[in-house]
Amino acid sequence: MSPFEVLQRDAVVAQAERWLRTPYQHRQHLLGVGVDCAWLLIEVYHAAGLIPSIDPGAYAQDWHLHRSEERYLGWLELYGRQIDTPQRGDVTVWKFGRTFSHGAVVVDEHRIIHAYRDIGVEFADMREERLSSHTVRYYTLNRYGVSDGGQQ
């Protein structure tokens, strides 16, 4: 891993840490006011310069219980690729209900930062039953290690 990529990954985690203690609020993305897990990832990776500003559109809070379309994975696969072992700054996504629908930023081997319903943005351990009992996948961003020459 290049020194530049290490800086990018550290920037992702630093951006995620800014959101700690922000309450969970479906479809919101206001630092300190409210955010859900999808918008947390969008805001963090955009602020770190790894994805453009995107809008996932409207989605019901319980969409993952009634639909089979992998919307969350569809967005992840636009900007990243699936990997076997996550590193700092990567994305972890779990299957809740019928689809992969809960994501987090990887801090280290076991710790993540995520927005969890009724809790808000927190550090968590991926080994906790509320997460480890679900199918998981890992993604890394395609732009890690790529410099835009200051054109953000």
C-alpha positions as CSV (number, residue, x, y, z in Angstrom):
1,M,0.0,0.0,0.0
2,S,1.4,3.4,-1.0
3,P,1.8,6.2,1.5
4,F,-0.8,8.1,-0.5
5,E,-3.3,5.3,-0.1
6,V,-2.6,5.1,3.7
7,L,-3.4,8.9,3.9
8,Q,-6.7,8.4,2.0
9,R,-7.7,5.5,4.3
10,D,-6.9,7.6,7.4
11,A,-8.9,10.5,5.9
12,V,-11.9,8.2,5.5
13,V,-11.8,7.0,9.2
14,A,-11.2,10.6,10.3
15,Q,-14.3,11.7,8.4
16,A,-16.3,8.8,9.9
17,E,-15.2,9.8,13.4
18,R,-16.6,13.3,12.9
19,W,-20.1,11.7,12.7
20,L,-19.8,9.8,16.0
21,R,-22.7,10.5,18.3
22,T,-24.9,11.8,15.5
23,P,-28.4,10.4,16.0
24,Y,-29.8,7.8,13.6
25,Q,-32.4,9.4,11.3
26,H,-33.7,7.6,8.2
27,R,-32.7,9.3,4.9
28,Q,-30.9,12.2,6.7
29,H,-27.3,13.4,6.4
30,L,-26.7,16.4,8.7
31,L,-23.6,16.1,10.9
32,G,-24.6,16.1,14.6
33,V,-28.3,16.1,13.7
34,G,-29.2,12.8,12.0
35,V,-27.9,10.3,9.5
36,D,-28.6,6.7,8.4
37,C,-26.0,4.1,7.4
38,A,-26.3,4.7,3.7
39,W,-25.9,8.5,4.0
40,L,-23.1,8.1,6.5
41,L,-21.1,6.2,3.8
42,I,-22.0,8.7,1.1
43,E,-20.9,11.7,3.2
44,V,-17.7,10.1,4.5
45,Y,-16.4,8.9,1.2
46,H,-17.4,12.1,-0.6
47,A,-15.7,14.3,2.1
48,A,-12.6,12.1,1.7
49,G,-12.6,12.7,-2.1
50,L,-13.3,9.1,-3.1
51,I,-16.8,9.4,-4.6
52,P,-18.8,12.2,-6.2
53,S,-21.7,13.8,-4.4
54,I,-24.5,11.3,-5.0
55,D,-28.2,11.0,-4.1
56,P,-29.5,7.5,-3.7
57,G,-33.1,8.7,-4.1
58,A,-36.0,7.8,-2.0
59,Y,-36.1,4.5,-0.1
60,A,-38.4,3.2,2.6
61,Q,-36.9,2.4,6.0
62,D,-37.9,-1.2,5.7
63,W,-37.2,-1.7,1.9
64,H,-34.8,-4.6,2.7
65,L,-37.6,-6.6,4.2
66,H,-39.9,-6.5,1.2
67,R,-37.6,-6.3,-1.8
68,S,-35.0,-8.7,-3.3
69,E,-33.2,-6.1,-5.5
70,E,-29.7,-5.5,-4.1
71,R,-29.9,-1.7,-4.2
72,Y,-27.1,-1.2,-1.6
73,L,-24.7,-3.5,-3.4
74,G,-25.6,-1.8,-6.7
75,W,-24.3,1.5,-5.3
76,L,-21.3,0.0,-3.7
77,E,-20.3,-1.8,-7.0
78,L,-20.4,1.5,-8.9
79,Y,-17.5,2.8,-6.8
80,G,-15.8,-0.2,-5.4
81,R,-15.2,-3.9,-5.7
82,Q,-15.7,-6.9,-3.4
83,I,-12.7,-8.1,-1.4
84,D,-12.1,-11.0,1.0
85,T,-10.3,-9.2,3.8
86,P,-11.1,-5.6,4.7
87,Q,-8.6,-2.9,5.6
88,R,-8.9,0.4,7.4
89,G,-11.2,2.6,5.4
90,D,-13.0,-0.2,3.5
91,V,-16.8,-0.8,3.6
92,T,-18.4,-3.7,5.5
93,V,-22.0,-4.5,4.5
94,W,-24.4,-6.9,6.1
95,K,-27.5,-8.7,4.9
96,F,-30.5,-7.7,7.0
97,G,-33.8,-9.0,5.8
98,R,-33.8,-10.1,2.1
99,T,-30.9,-8.0,0.9
100,F,-27.5,-6.4,1.9
101,S,-28.8,-3.3,3.6
102,H,-26.5,-2.1,6.4
103,G,-23.0,-0.7,5.8
104,A,-20.1,0.6,7.9
105,V,-16.6,2.0,7.7
106,V,-13.9,-0.4,8.8
107,V,-11.6,1.1,11.4
108,D,-9.4,-1.9,12.1
109,E,-9.6,-5.7,12.1
110,H,-12.8,-5.8,14.2
111,R,-14.0,-2.3,14.8
112,I,-16.3,-0.3,12.5
113,I,-18.1,3.0,12.6
114,H,-21.8,2.8,11.6
115,A,-25.2,4.5,12.0
116,Y,-27.4,2.0,13.8
117,R,-31.1,2.4,14.3
118,D,-32.1,3.6,17.8
119,I,-28.4,4.1,18.7
120,G,-26.9,6.5,16.1
121,V,-23.3,6.7,14.9
122,E,-21.0,4.6,17.0
123,F,-17.9,2.5,17.2
124,A,-18.9,-1.2,17.1
125,D,-17.2,-4.6,17.1
126,M,-18.0,-6.7,14.0
127,R,-18.0,-9.8,16.3
128,E,-21.0,-8.6,18.3
129,E,-24.0,-10.9,17.7
130,R,-26.2,-8.1,16.3
131,L,-23.8,-8.0,13.4
132,S,-21.9,-11.3,13.3
133,S,-25.2,-13.3,13.0
134,H,-25.7,-11.8,9.5
135,T,-24.1,-12.5,6.2
136,V,-21.3,-10.0,5.5
137,R,-19.4,-8.8,2.5
138,Y,-16.4,-6.3,2.2
139,Y,-15.7,-3.7,-0.4
140,T,-12.8,-1.4,-1.2
141,L,-13.1,1.8,-3.1
142,N,-11.7,1.9,-6.7
143,R,-10.2,5.3,-6.1
144,Y,-7.8,4.3,-3.3
145,G,-4.3,5.1,-4.4
146,V,-5.5,7.3,-7.3
147,S,-4.6,11.0,-7.2
148,D,-6.9,13.4,-8.9
149,G,-4.1,16.0,-9.1
150,G,-6.0,18.3,-6.7
151,Q,-9.1,18.5,-8.9
152,Q,-11.7,17.5,-6.2
